[in-house]
Structure formats: structure tokens, C-alpha cells
Amino acid sequence: MAVVIGCSGWSYTDSFDKGGWIKVFYPDAQTKKLQYYSQFFNTAEMDATLYEKFYMYMTKDTFTAMTRATPDKFQFSIKVLEQ
């Protein structure tokens, strides 16, 4: 059985005092976050799909770029709502 370990996201850009990961996990604000994150973890949860303000701008290219930024065996857990 494979073990997958990850976080409930990868893009926390707030300052450190507000829970951000810049200079805590990510070296700086210019770091390509998903690409960097995937060097340490093999899965991530994506809940931006639950929020219209993010989802309305997502296209097939969004998801294609995400898979290209990560290693072949990287896994995403995409949250969805039944309506």
C-alpha cells in the first residue's frame, strides 16, 4: 500500500503572522509554490473548486498546468459539492 502525505493546499501567501508560508516553507514570494511543494509532498488537497471566486476562472488549462508542475505520481484531492 502506498502512503500519500500532503497538506490541505499549497498556496498560503499571507505573511507569517497571518499563517502564511513565505519564508517559513517557501524561500521567497517568487517561488513557484506547487512545483516547490511537490518536491516534499506527494499529494495536495484543492478546495478552491468550492469557491466561485476562484472556480469561475479555472479552465482545462488550469488543471493541465497543475499536472505539468508536479511529478508524474503526484496526486490531487479535488473537493466538490453536490448540488
PDB file of N, CA, C and O in Angstrom:
ATOM      1  N   MET A   1       0.838  -1.172   0.000  1.00  0.00           N
ATOM      2  CA  MET A   1       0.000   0.000   0.000  1.00  0.00           C
ATOM      3  C   MET A   1       0.889   1.244   0.000  1.00  0.00           C
ATOM      4  O   MET A   1       1.838   1.346   0.778  1.00  0.00           O
ATOM      5  N   ALA A   2       0.566   2.177  -0.881  1.00  0.00           N
ATOM      6  CA  ALA A   2       1.306   3.435  -0.949  1.00  0.00           C
ATOM      7  C   ALA A   2       0.766   4.408   0.084  1.00  0.00           C
ATOM      8  O   ALA A   2      -0.433   4.442   0.363  1.00  0.00           O
ATOM      9  N   VAL A   3       1.662   5.190   0.640  1.00  0.00           N
ATOM     10  CA  VAL A   3       1.268   6.225   1.599  1.00  0.00           C
ATOM     11  C   VAL A   3       1.420   7.572   0.909  1.00  0.00           C
ATOM     12  O   VAL A   3       2.466   7.872   0.333  1.00  0.00           O
ATOM     13  N   VAL A   4       0.375   8.373   0.974  1.00  0.00           N
ATOM     14  CA  VAL A   4       0.453   9.725   0.422  1.00  0.00           C
ATOM     15  C   VAL A   4       0.325  10.726   1.572  1.00  0.00           C
ATOM     16  O   VAL A   4      -0.536  10.599   2.443  1.00  0.00           O
ATOM     17  N   ILE A   5       1.196  11.708   1.543  1.00  0.00           N
ATOM     18  CA  ILE A   5       1.229  12.715   2.609  1.00  0.00           C
ATOM     19  C   ILE A   5       1.216  14.092   1.968  1.00  0.00           C
ATOM     20  O   ILE A   5       1.994  14.379   1.059  1.00  0.00           O
ATOM     21  N   GLY A   6       0.320  14.936   2.457  1.00  0.00           N
ATOM     22  CA  GLY A   6       0.243  16.271   1.916  1.00  0.00           C
ATOM     23  C   GLY A   6      -0.520  17.197   2.839  1.00  0.00           C
ATOM     24  O   GLY A   6      -0.855  16.843   3.969  1.00  0.00           O
ATOM     25  N   CYS A   7      -0.786  18.387   2.336  1.00  0.00           N
ATOM     26  CA  CYS A   7      -1.471  19.412   3.107  1.00  0.00           C
ATOM     27  C   CYS A   7      -2.787  19.775   2.429  1.00  0.00           C
ATOM     28  O   CYS A   7      -3.070  19.342   1.312  1.00  0.00           O
ATOM     29  N   SER A   8      -3.567  20.562   3.116  1.00  0.00           N
ATOM     30  CA  SER A   8      -4.853  20.984   2.568  1.00  0.00           C
ATOM     31  C   SER A   8      -4.684  22.233   1.704  1.00  0.00           C
ATOM     32  O   SER A   8      -5.442  23.195   1.832  1.00  0.00           O
ATOM     33  N   GLY A   9      -3.710  22.206   0.848  1.00  0.00           N
ATOM     34  CA  GLY A   9      -3.421  23.311  -0.049  1.00  0.00           C
ATOM     35  C   GLY A   9      -1.929  23.514  -0.176  1.00  0.00           C
ATOM     36  O   GLY A   9      -1.141  22.825   0.474  1.00  0.00           O
ATOM     37  N   TRP A  10      -1.543  24.455  -1.009  1.00  0.00           N
ATOM     38  CA  TRP A  10      -0.118  24.723  -1.193  1.00  0.00           C
ATOM     39  C   TRP A  10       0.186  26.204  -1.382  1.00  0.00           C
ATOM     40  O   TRP A  10       1.356  26.580  -1.459  1.00  0.00           O
ATOM     41  N   SER A  11      -0.816  27.039  -1.458  1.00  0.00           N
ATOM     42  CA  SER A  11      -0.581  28.456  -1.732  1.00  0.00           C
ATOM     43  C   SER A  11      -1.104  29.321  -0.598  1.00  0.00           C
ATOM     44  O   SER A  11      -2.233  29.809  -0.634  1.00  0.00           O
ATOM     45  N   TYR A  12      -0.273  29.498   0.393  1.00  0.00           N
ATOM     46  CA  TYR A  12      -0.629  30.334   1.538  1.00  0.00           C
ATOM     47  C   TYR A  12       0.311  31.536   1.535  1.00  0.00           C
ATOM     48  O   TYR A  12       1.409  31.492   2.090  1.00  0.00           O
ATOM     49  N   THR A  13      -0.148  32.601   0.900  1.00  0.00           N
ATOM     50  CA  THR A  13       0.741  33.733   0.623  1.00  0.00           C
ATOM     51  C   THR A  13       0.667  34.854   1.650  1.00  0.00           C
ATOM     52  O   THR A  13       1.365  35.859   1.515  1.00  0.00           O
ATOM     53  N   ASP A  14      -0.167  34.697   2.672  1.00  0.00           N
ATOM     54  CA  ASP A  14      -0.209  35.726   3.717  1.00  0.00           C
ATOM     55  C   ASP A  14       1.143  35.810   4.425  1.00  0.00           C
ATOM     56  O   ASP A  14       1.993  34.936   4.261  1.00  0.00           O
ATOM     57  N   SER A  15       1.328  36.849   5.198  1.00  0.00           N
ATOM     58  CA  SER A  15       2.552  36.989   5.983  1.00  0.00           C
ATOM     59  C   SER A  15       2.602  35.907   7.063  1.00  0.00           C
ATOM     60  O   SER A  15       1.585  35.297   7.393  1.00  0.00           O
ATOM     61  N   PHE A  16       3.766  35.686   7.592  1.00  0.00           N
ATOM     62  CA  PHE A  16       3.967  34.651   8.611  1.00  0.00           C
ATOM     63  C   PHE A  16       3.001  34.796   9.781  1.00  0.00           C
ATOM     64  O   PHE A  16       2.417  33.814  10.240  1.00  0.00           O
ATOM     65  N   ASP A  17       2.835  36.029  10.262  1.00  0.00           N
ATOM     66  CA  ASP A  17       1.963  36.251  11.425  1.00  0.00           C
ATOM     67  C   ASP A  17       0.484  35.972  11.129  1.00  0.00           C
ATOM     68  O   ASP A  17      -0.322  35.867  12.053  1.00  0.00           O
ATOM     69  N   LYS A  18       0.129  35.853   9.854  1.00  0.00           N
ATOM     70  CA  LYS A  18      -1.247  35.515   9.474  1.00  0.00           C
ATOM     71  C   LYS A  18      -1.341  34.074   8.960  1.00  0.00           C
ATOM     72  O   LYS A  18      -2.339  33.694   8.349  1.00  0.00           O
ATOM     73  N   GLY A  19      -0.308  33.284   9.207  1.00  0.00           N
ATOM     74  CA  GLY A  19      -0.340  31.876   8.816  1.00  0.00           C
ATOM     75  C   GLY A  19       0.237  31.563   7.455  1.00  0.00           C
ATOM     76  O   GLY A  19       0.109  30.437   6.973  1.00  0.00           O
ATOM     77  N   GLY A  20       0.870  32.537   6.828  1.00  0.00           N
ATOM     78  CA  GLY A  20       1.455  32.316   5.507  1.00  0.00           C
ATOM     79  C   GLY A  20       2.706  31.456   5.543  1.00  0.00           C
ATOM     80  O   GLY A  20       3.313  31.266   6.597  1.00  0.00           O
ATOM     81  N   TRP A  21       3.079  30.945   4.398  1.00  0.00           N
ATOM     82  CA  TRP A  21       4.229  30.029   4.305  1.00  0.00           C
ATOM     83  C   TRP A  21       5.478  30.666   3.703  1.00  0.00           C
ATOM     84  O   TRP A  21       6.522  30.018   3.629  1.00  0.00           O
ATOM     85  N   ILE A  22       5.387  31.933   3.269  1.00  0.00           N
ATOM     86  CA  ILE A  22       6.549  32.591   2.681  1.00  0.00           C
ATOM     87  C   ILE A  22       7.622  32.760   3.756  1.00  0.00           C
ATOM     88  O   ILE A  22       7.349  33.262   4.846  1.00  0.00           O
ATOM     89  N   LYS A  23       8.830  32.341   3.439  1.00  0.00           N
ATOM     90  CA  LYS A  23       9.998  32.364   4.332  1.00  0.00           C
ATOM     91  C   LYS A  23       9.848  31.441   5.545  1.00  0.00           C
ATOM     92  O   LYS A  23      10.683  31.456   6.450  1.00  0.00           O
ATOM     93  N   VAL A  24       8.786  30.645   5.555  1.00  0.00           N
ATOM     94  CA  VAL A  24       8.634  29.593   6.561  1.00  0.00           C
ATOM     95  C   VAL A  24       8.857  28.264   5.857  1.00  0.00           C
ATOM     96  O   VAL A  24       9.687  27.463   6.288  1.00  0.00           O
ATOM     97  N   PHE A  25       8.127  28.027   4.782  1.00  0.00           N
ATOM     98  CA  PHE A  25       8.312  26.850   3.935  1.00  0.00           C
ATOM     99  C   PHE A  25       8.891  27.257   2.588  1.00  0.00           C
ATOM    100  O   PHE A  25       9.881  26.685   2.131  1.00  0.00           O
ATOM    101  N   TYR A  26       8.267  28.253   1.951  1.00  0.00           N
ATOM    102  CA  TYR A  26       8.757  28.723   0.659  1.00  0.00           C
ATOM    103  C   TYR A  26       9.886  29.723   0.868  1.00  0.00           C
ATOM    104  O   TYR A  26       9.797  30.585   1.743  1.00  0.00           O
ATOM    105  N   PRO A  27      10.947  29.615   0.070  1.00  0.00           N
ATOM    106  CA  PRO A  27      12.089  30.524   0.252  1.00  0.00           C
ATOM    107  C   PRO A  27      11.736  32.002   0.093  1.00  0.00           C
ATOM    108  O   PRO A  27      12.236  32.839   0.845  1.00  0.00           O
ATOM    109  N   ASP A  28      10.876  32.334  -0.883  1.00  0.00           N
ATOM    110  CA  ASP A  28      10.504  33.733  -1.102  1.00  0.00           C
ATOM    111  C   ASP A  28       9.197  33.796  -1.874  1.00  0.00           C
ATOM    112  O   ASP A  28       8.649  32.763  -2.258  1.00  0.00           O
ATOM    113  N   ALA A  29       8.703  34.984  -2.098  1.00  0.00           N
ATOM    114  CA  ALA A  29       7.404  35.176  -2.754  1.00  0.00           C
ATOM    115  C   ALA A  29       7.424  34.787  -4.234  1.00  0.00           C
ATOM    116  O   ALA A  29       6.365  34.545  -4.814  1.00  0.00           O
ATOM    117  N   GLN A  30       8.591  34.724  -4.849  1.00  0.00           N
ATOM    118  CA  GLN A  30       8.684  34.379  -6.263  1.00  0.00           C
ATOM    119  C   GLN A  30       8.734  32.858  -6.505  1.00  0.00           C
ATOM    120  O   GLN A  30       8.697  32.410  -7.651  1.00  0.00           O
ATOM    121  N   THR A  31       8.818  32.080  -5.436  1.00  0.00           N
ATOM    122  CA  THR A  31       8.887  30.626  -5.565  1.00  0.00           C
ATOM    123  C   THR A  31       7.629  30.098  -6.248  1.00  0.00           C
ATOM    124  O   THR A  31       6.518  30.502  -5.906  1.00  0.00           O
ATOM    125  N   LYS A  32       7.802  29.200  -7.207  1.00  0.00           N
ATOM    126  CA  LYS A  32       6.664  28.539  -7.855  1.00  0.00           C
ATOM    127  C   LYS A  32       6.133  27.521  -6.857  1.00  0.00           C
ATOM    128  O   LYS A  32       6.681  26.428  -6.706  1.00  0.00           O
ATOM    129  N   LYS A  33       5.071  27.897  -6.190  1.00  0.00           N
ATOM    130  CA  LYS A  33       4.632  27.183  -4.994  1.00  0.00           C
ATOM    131  C   LYS A  33       4.290  25.718  -5.209  1.00  0.00           C
ATOM    132  O   LYS A  33       4.798  24.868  -4.478  1.00  0.00           O
ATOM    133  N   LEU A  34       3.456  25.390  -6.175  1.00  0.00           N
ATOM    134  CA  LEU A  34       3.074  23.994  -6.378  1.00  0.00           C
ATOM    135  C   LEU A  34       4.274  23.143  -6.784  1.00  0.00           C
ATOM    136  O   LEU A  34       4.434  22.020  -6.306  1.00  0.00           O
ATOM    137  N   GLN A  35       5.100  23.667  -7.649  1.00  0.00           N
ATOM    138  CA  GLN A  35       6.294  22.940  -8.083  1.00  0.00           C
ATOM    139  C   GLN A  35       7.226  22.692  -6.894  1.00  0.00           C
ATOM    140  O   GLN A  35       7.750  21.588  -6.745  1.00  0.00           O
ATOM    141  N   TYR A  36       7.435  23.682  -6.066  1.00  0.00           N
ATOM    142  CA  TYR A  36       8.294  23.542  -4.892  1.00  0.00           C
ATOM    143  C   TYR A  36       7.675  22.574  -3.884  1.00  0.00           C
ATOM    144  O   TYR A  36       8.348  21.673  -3.384  1.00  0.00           O
ATOM    145  N   TYR A  37       6.393  22.767  -3.593  1.00  0.00           N
ATOM    146  CA  TYR A  37       5.666  21.919  -2.642  1.00  0.00           C
ATOM    147  C   TYR A  37       5.781  20.439  -3.026  1.00  0.00           C
ATOM    148  O   TYR A  37       6.000  19.580  -2.171  1.00  0.00           O
ATOM    149  N   SER A  38       5.629  20.160  -4.317  1.00  0.00           N
ATOM    150  CA  SER A  38       5.614  18.767  -4.776  1.00  0.00           C
ATOM    151  C   SER A  38       6.976  18.077  -4.684  1.00  0.00           C
ATOM    152  O   SER A  38       7.068  16.871  -4.912  1.00  0.00           O
ATOM    153  N   GLN A  39       8.015  18.808  -4.360  1.00  0.00           N
ATOM    154  CA  GLN A  39       9.319  18.201  -4.099  1.00  0.00           C
ATOM    155  C   GLN A  39       9.363  17.536  -2.720  1.00  0.00           C
ATOM    156  O   GLN A  39      10.224  16.695  -2.460  1.00  0.00           O
ATOM    157  N   PHE A  40       8.426  17.918  -1.835  1.00  0.00           N
ATOM    158  CA  PHE A  40       8.428  17.435  -0.456  1.00  0.00           C
ATOM    159  C   PHE A  40       7.227  16.563  -0.110  1.00  0.00           C
ATOM    160  O   PHE A  40       7.300  15.726   0.790  1.00  0.00           O
ATOM    161  N   PHE A  41       6.129  16.760  -0.822  1.00  0.00           N
ATOM    162  CA  PHE A  41       4.892  16.021  -0.563  1.00  0.00           C
ATOM    163  C   PHE A  41       4.422  15.356  -1.854  1.00  0.00           C
ATOM    164  O   PHE A  41       4.753  15.805  -2.951  1.00  0.00           O
ATOM    165  N   ASN A  42       3.640  14.271  -1.709  1.00  0.00           N
ATOM    166  CA  ASN A  42       3.173  13.583  -2.910  1.00  0.00           C
ATOM    167  C   ASN A  42       1.663  13.714  -3.149  1.00  0.00           C
ATOM    168  O   ASN A  42       1.110  13.030  -4.009  1.00  0.00           O
ATOM    169  N   THR A  43       1.011  14.575  -2.402  1.00  0.00           N
ATOM    170  CA  THR A  43      -0.399  14.871  -2.627  1.00  0.00           C
ATOM    171  C   THR A  43      -0.733  16.234  -2.057  1.00  0.00           C
ATOM    172  O   THR A  43      -0.019  16.761  -1.204  1.00  0.00           O
ATOM    173  N   ALA A  44      -1.831  16.797  -2.540  1.00  0.00           N
ATOM    174  CA  ALA A  44      -2.351  18.063  -2.001  1.00  0.00           C
ATOM    175  C   ALA A  44      -3.853  18.086  -2.209  1.00  0.00           C
ATOM    176  O   ALA A  44      -4.378  17.556  -3.189  1.00  0.00           O
ATOM    177  N   GLU A  45      -4.516  18.706  -1.275  1.00  0.00           N
ATOM    178  CA  GLU A  45      -5.952  18.899  -1.393  1.00  0.00           C
ATOM    179  C   GLU A  45      -6.197  20.246  -2.058  1.00  0.00           C
ATOM    180  O   GLU A  45      -5.497  21.223  -1.791  1.00  0.00           O
ATOM    181  N   MET A  46      -7.188  20.281  -2.916  1.00  0.00           N
ATOM    182  CA  MET A  46      -7.542  21.532  -3.579  1.00  0.00           C
ATOM    183  C   MET A  46      -9.001  21.834  -3.277  1.00  0.00           C
ATOM    184  O   MET A  46      -9.895  21.125  -3.738  1.00  0.00           O
ATOM    185  N   ASP A  47      -9.238  22.880  -2.509  1.00  0.00           N
ATOM    186  CA  ASP A  47     -10.623  23.237  -2.211  1.00  0.00           C
ATOM    187  C   ASP A  47     -11.057  24.528  -2.896  1.00  0.00           C
ATOM    188  O   ASP A  47     -12.184  24.982  -2.698  1.00  0.00           O
ATOM    189  N   ALA A  48     -10.177  25.125  -3.697  1.00  0.00           N
ATOM    190  CA  ALA A  48     -10.550  26.342  -4.427  1.00  0.00           C
ATOM    191  C   ALA A  48     -11.730  26.069  -5.355  1.00  0.00           C
ATOM    192  O   ALA A  48     -12.443  26.996  -5.739  1.00  0.00           O
ATOM    193  N   THR A  49     -11.941  24.806  -5.715  1.00  0.00           N
ATOM    194  CA  THR A  49     -13.068  24.437  -6.566  1.00  0.00           C
ATOM    195  C   THR A  49     -14.407  24.680  -5.869  1.00  0.00           C
ATOM    196  O   THR A  49     -15.446  24.696  -6.529  1.00  0.00           O
ATOM    197  N   LEU A  50     -14.399  24.868  -4.555  1.00  0.00           N
ATOM    198  CA  LEU A  50     -15.627  25.123  -3.801  1.00  0.00           C
ATOM    199  C   LEU A  50     -16.020  26.596  -3.795  1.00  0.00           C
ATOM    200  O   LEU A  50     -17.133  26.942  -3.398  1.00  0.00           O
ATOM    201  N   TYR A  51     -15.124  27.452  -4.227  1.00  0.00           N
ATOM    202  CA  TYR A  51     -15.361  28.890  -4.134  1.00  0.00           C
ATOM    203  C   TYR A  51     -15.504  29.496  -5.519  1.00  0.00           C
ATOM    204  O   TYR A  51     -14.574  29.462  -6.325  1.00  0.00           O
ATOM    205  N   GLU A  52     -16.667  30.044  -5.784  1.00  0.00           N
ATOM    206  CA  GLU A  52     -16.950  30.576  -7.113  1.00  0.00           C
ATOM    207  C   GLU A  52     -15.925  31.629  -7.541  1.00  0.00           C
ATOM    208  O   GLU A  52     -15.569  31.708  -8.717  1.00  0.00           O
ATOM    209  N   LYS A  53     -15.448  32.442  -6.579  1.00  0.00           N
ATOM    210  CA  LYS A  53     -14.495  33.499  -6.948  1.00  0.00           C
ATOM    211  C   LYS A  53     -13.200  32.934  -7.528  1.00  0.00           C
ATOM    212  O   LYS A  53     -12.480  33.644  -8.231  1.00  0.00           O
ATOM    213  N   PHE A  54     -12.895  31.667  -7.244  1.00  0.00           N
ATOM    214  CA  PHE A  54     -11.728  31.004  -7.845  1.00  0.00           C
ATOM    215  C   PHE A  54     -12.158  30.116  -9.011  1.00  0.00           C
ATOM    216  O   PHE A  54     -11.572  30.163 -10.093  1.00  0.00           O
ATOM    217  N   TYR A  55     -13.183  29.314  -8.774  1.00  0.00           N
ATOM    218  CA  TYR A  55     -13.595  28.310  -9.758  1.00  0.00           C
ATOM    219  C   TYR A  55     -14.024  28.928 -11.077  1.00  0.00           C
ATOM    220  O   TYR A  55     -13.785  28.341 -12.132  1.00  0.00           O
ATOM    221  N   MET A  56     -14.651  30.096 -11.046  1.00  0.00           N
ATOM    222  CA  MET A  56     -15.139  30.707 -12.276  1.00  0.00           C
ATOM    223  C   MET A  56     -14.010  31.064 -13.255  1.00  0.00           C
ATOM    224  O   MET A  56     -14.262  31.303 -14.436  1.00  0.00           O
ATOM    225  N   TYR A  57     -12.776  31.098 -12.761  1.00  0.00           N
ATOM    226  CA  TYR A  57     -11.634  31.404 -13.623  1.00  0.00           C
ATOM    227  C   TYR A  57     -10.828  30.159 -14.009  1.00  0.00           C
ATOM    228  O   TYR A  57      -9.858  30.261 -14.760  1.00  0.00           O
ATOM    229  N   MET A  58     -11.217  29.006 -13.511  1.00  0.00           N
ATOM    230  CA  MET A  58     -10.497  27.772 -13.814  1.00  0.00           C
ATOM    231  C   MET A  58     -10.939  27.223 -15.163  1.00  0.00           C
ATOM    232  O   MET A  58     -12.122  27.230 -15.503  1.00  0.00           O
ATOM    233  N   THR A  59      -9.957  26.748 -15.922  1.00  0.00           N
ATOM    234  CA  THR A  59     -10.224  26.130 -17.215  1.00  0.00           C
ATOM    235  C   THR A  59      -9.487  24.799 -17.266  1.00  0.00           C
ATOM    236  O   THR A  59      -8.792  24.428 -16.321  1.00  0.00           O
ATOM    237  N   LYS A  60      -9.640  24.105 -18.342  1.00  0.00           N
ATOM    238  CA  LYS A  60      -8.879  22.871 -18.548  1.00  0.00           C
ATOM    239  C   LYS A  60      -7.376  23.164 -18.431  1.00  0.00           C
ATOM    240  O   LYS A  60      -6.617  22.354 -17.900  1.00  0.00           O
ATOM    241  N   ASP A  61      -6.963  24.329 -18.934  1.00  0.00           N
ATOM    242  CA  ASP A  61      -5.550  24.720 -18.863  1.00  0.00           C
ATOM    243  C   ASP A  61      -5.064  24.867 -17.426  1.00  0.00           C
ATOM    244  O   ASP A  61      -3.894  24.609 -17.143  1.00  0.00           O
ATOM    245  N   THR A  62      -5.947  25.280 -16.511  1.00  0.00           N
ATOM    246  CA  THR A  62      -5.589  25.383 -15.094  1.00  0.00           C
ATOM    247  C   THR A  62      -5.123  24.035 -14.578  1.00  0.00           C
ATOM    248  O   THR A  62      -4.072  23.928 -13.945  1.00  0.00           O
ATOM    249  N   PHE A  63      -5.912  23.011 -14.852  1.00  0.00           N
ATOM    250  CA  PHE A  63      -5.606  21.676 -14.347  1.00  0.00           C
ATOM    251  C   PHE A  63      -4.444  21.036 -15.102  1.00  0.00           C
ATOM    252  O   PHE A  63      -3.669  20.277 -14.521  1.00  0.00           O
ATOM    253  N   THR A  64      -4.324  21.337 -16.378  1.00  0.00           N
ATOM    254  CA  THR A  64      -3.186  20.845 -17.160  1.00  0.00           C
ATOM    255  C   THR A  64      -1.887  21.425 -16.598  1.00  0.00           C
ATOM    256  O   THR A  64      -0.904  20.703 -16.436  1.00  0.00           O
ATOM    257  N   ALA A  65      -1.883  22.717 -16.303  1.00  0.00           N
ATOM    258  CA  ALA A  65      -0.685  23.362 -15.750  1.00  0.00           C
ATOM    259  C   ALA A  65      -0.328  22.776 -14.387  1.00  0.00           C
ATOM    260  O   ALA A  65       0.849  22.602 -14.071  1.00  0.00           O
ATOM    261  N   MET A  66      -1.346  22.471 -13.581  1.00  0.00           N
ATOM    262  CA  MET A  66      -1.083  21.870 -12.264  1.00  0.00           C
ATOM    263  C   MET A  66      -0.401  20.510 -12.408  1.00  0.00           C
ATOM    264  O   MET A  66       0.537  20.208 -11.670  1.00  0.00           O
ATOM    265  N   THR A  67      -0.858  19.700 -13.340  1.00  0.00           N
ATOM    266  CA  THR A  67      -0.247  18.380 -13.508  1.00  0.00           C
ATOM    267  C   THR A  67       1.148  18.493 -14.098  1.00  0.00           C
ATOM    268  O   THR A  67       2.014  17.677 -13.783  1.00  0.00           O
ATOM    269  N   ARG A  68       1.381  19.473 -14.934  1.00  0.00           N
ATOM    270  CA  ARG A  68       2.725  19.668 -15.501  1.00  0.00           C
ATOM    271  C   ARG A  68       3.717  20.188 -14.470  1.00  0.00           C
ATOM    272  O   ARG A  68       4.922  19.976 -14.604  1.00  0.00           O
ATOM    273  N   ALA A  69       3.218  20.867 -13.444  1.00  0.00           N
ATOM    274  CA  ALA A  69       4.091  21.438 -12.409  1.00  0.00           C
ATOM    275  C   ALA A  69       4.511  20.410 -11.361  1.00  0.00           C
ATOM    276  O   ALA A  69       5.359  20.695 -10.515  1.00  0.00           O
ATOM    277  N   THR A  70       3.922  19.221 -11.415  1.00  0.00           N
ATOM    278  CA  THR A  70       4.170  18.205 -10.386  1.00  0.00           C
ATOM    279  C   THR A  70       4.714  16.921 -10.999  1.00  0.00           C
ATOM    280  O   THR A  70       4.544  16.683 -12.194  1.00  0.00           O
ATOM    281  N   PRO A  71       5.366  16.095 -10.187  1.00  0.00           N
ATOM    282  CA  PRO A  71       5.867  14.808 -10.678  1.00  0.00           C
ATOM    283  C   PRO A  71       4.724  13.896 -11.139  1.00  0.00           C
ATOM    284  O   PRO A  71       3.572  14.093 -10.753  1.00  0.00           O
ATOM    285  N   ASP A  72       5.049  12.908 -11.959  1.00  0.00           N
ATOM    286  CA  ASP A  72       4.043  12.014 -12.550  1.00  0.00           C
ATOM    287  C   ASP A  72       3.132  11.352 -11.527  1.00  0.00           C
ATOM    288  O   ASP A  72       1.934  11.223 -11.779  1.00  0.00           O
ATOM    289  N   LYS A  73       3.644  10.938 -10.409  1.00  0.00           N
ATOM    290  CA  LYS A  73       2.833  10.194  -9.438  1.00  0.00           C
ATOM    291  C   LYS A  73       2.170  11.081  -8.382  1.00  0.00           C
ATOM    292  O   LYS A  73       1.557  10.577  -7.441  1.00  0.00           O
ATOM    293  N   PHE A  74       2.291  12.382  -8.537  1.00  0.00           N
ATOM    294  CA  PHE A  74       1.670  13.317  -7.602  1.00  0.00           C
ATOM    295  C   PHE A  74       0.155  13.188  -7.722  1.00  0.00           C
ATOM    296  O   PHE A  74      -0.373  13.022  -8.821  1.00  0.00           O
ATOM    297  N   GLN A  75      -0.547  13.264  -6.579  1.00  0.00           N
ATOM    298  CA  GLN A  75      -1.997  13.129  -6.567  1.00  0.00           C
ATOM    299  C   GLN A  75      -2.659  14.383  -6.005  1.00  0.00           C
ATOM    300  O   GLN A  75      -2.172  14.993  -5.053  1.00  0.00           O
ATOM    301  N   PHE A  76      -3.774  14.747  -6.615  1.00  0.00           N
ATOM    302  CA  PHE A  76      -4.595  15.849  -6.116  1.00  0.00           C
ATOM    303  C   PHE A  76      -5.881  15.271  -5.558  1.00  0.00           C
ATOM    304  O   PHE A  76      -6.442  14.318  -6.098  1.00  0.00           O
ATOM    305  N   SER A  77      -6.329  15.856  -4.485  1.00  0.00           N
ATOM    306  CA  SER A  77      -7.651  15.558  -3.928  1.00  0.00           C
ATOM    307  C   SER A  77      -8.473  16.813  -4.170  1.00  0.00           C
ATOM    308  O   SER A  77      -8.265  17.839  -3.523  1.00  0.00           O
ATOM    309  N   ILE A  78      -9.412  16.722  -5.111  1.00  0.00           N
ATOM    310  CA  ILE A  78     -10.206  17.878  -5.503  1.00  0.00           C
ATOM    311  C   ILE A  78     -11.542  17.827  -4.775  1.00  0.00           C
ATOM    312  O   ILE A  78     -12.277  16.846  -4.889  1.00  0.00           O
ATOM    313  N   LYS A  79     -11.852  18.868  -4.035  1.00  0.00           N
ATOM    314  CA  LYS A  79     -13.132  18.943  -3.329  1.00  0.00           C
ATOM    315  C   LYS A  79     -14.221  19.431  -4.272  1.00  0.00           C
ATOM    316  O   LYS A  79     -14.022  20.365  -5.049  1.00  0.00           O
ATOM    317  N   VAL A  80     -15.370  18.785  -4.188  1.00  0.00           N
ATOM    318  CA  VAL A  80     -16.529  19.198  -4.987  1.00  0.00           C
ATOM    319  C   VAL A  80     -17.779  19.153  -4.113  1.00  0.00           C
ATOM    320  O   VAL A  80     -17.828  18.440  -3.111  1.00  0.00           O
ATOM    321  N   LEU A  81     -18.769  19.912  -4.503  1.00  0.00           N
ATOM    322  CA  LEU A  81     -20.065  19.902  -3.808  1.00  0.00           C
ATOM    323  C   LEU A  81     -21.119  19.308  -4.721  1.00  0.00           C
ATOM    324  O   LEU A  81     -21.128  19.566  -5.925  1.00  0.00           O
ATOM    325  N   GLU A  82     -21.987  18.528  -4.157  1.00  0.00           N
ATOM    326  CA  GLU A  82     -23.129  18.029  -4.908  1.00  0.00           C
ATOM    327  C   GLU A  82     -24.229  19.074  -4.787  1.00  0.00           C
ATOM    328  O   GLU A  82     -24.527  19.545  -3.689  1.00  0.00           O
ATOM    329  N   GLN A  83     -24.820  19.429  -5.895  1.00  0.00           N
ATOM    330  CA  GLN A  83     -25.890  20.443  -5.855  1.00  0.00           C
ATOM    331  C   GLN A  83     -27.166  19.907  -6.428  1.00  0.00           C
ATOM    332  O   GLN A  83     -28.169  20.619  -6.475  1.00  0.00           O
TER     333      GLN A  83
END
